[in-house]
């Protein structure tokens, strides 16, 4: 999905994060505040009116105020409202549903990456029809699906996979930090998004791959990377999803790994976790070395380093912080030299 065809750059946006600000489930909010290249965040709608978002997430590029209503967001110039939460199962919480209704009633477009399809619900569609606003669900498959062909094995573009040992560990954040740093250095670099946040911030290409039927995930990923190659990209940073060892999401990860055929991988890990995020009943936890071994067994990629957003961990590989400019330089050096 390409939102650049629908909106002008820096379209003012309000981000709804009610009930989740300060938790991992507000990752879409955090991603937009840190890296948005298409929309310009003007506020976050949450229950902490009067405070600034930097009190809940840091670092951010857009340190905007928190307000409690659509009306106040509109006064700040918002023209679109983005649902900035991502919960297991992707349902629409009651309070957020009411905010969406308020936005549509007041003529603001609504964009959502939840599994719950707002654009398929009659009550929301009627409000949009009356006000002339649009509802855009991001989590949809491409109109044309295809199975994997193997063309990716003849690629000339260098593919860097940013995979992880769990959900919400910083895969997209790391990929975008590297992408922006590469562009800053004059590299012909592209970013392939595989989740809602990456698309919303303005990726070069991508789809929410867990919305694609499993048989077609590798083929869609393959086609997207080769499209970026045809557009002149010399290196593509691919946002990972889930983890191969994750019993709920591993099927998405393996399709992405096969379809992208990465040359090298940076593996993101949070060593503090005692179980997979939001899955305490699963009797195992994220393990860096186990995930590394699987990636290198199931693909031709080499894991060249670990990544940690909150400290470090023990491994024979270097461990990088994607917010450290020196670490980003070192990671890009490895990309260029490989």
Secondary structure, DSSP 8 states (H G I E B T S, - for coil): --GGGTS-TTEEEEEE-TTTTTSGGGHHHHHHHHH-SSEEEEEEESS-TTSBGGGTSSS-S---EEESSHHHHHHTT--EEEE----TT----HHHHHHHHHHHHTT-EEEE-SSS-GGG-HHHHHHHHHHT--EEE-----SS-----SGGGG--SEEEEEEESSSSSSHHHHHHHHHHHHHHTT--EEEEE-SHHHHHHT-SEE--GGGS-HHHHHHHHHHHHHHHHHTT-SEEEEE--S-TT-TTTHHHHHHHHHHH--SEEEEE--TT-SSBTTBTTSS----HHHHHHHHHHHSS-EEEEEE-SSS----SS-EE-TT-HHHHHHHHHHHHH-
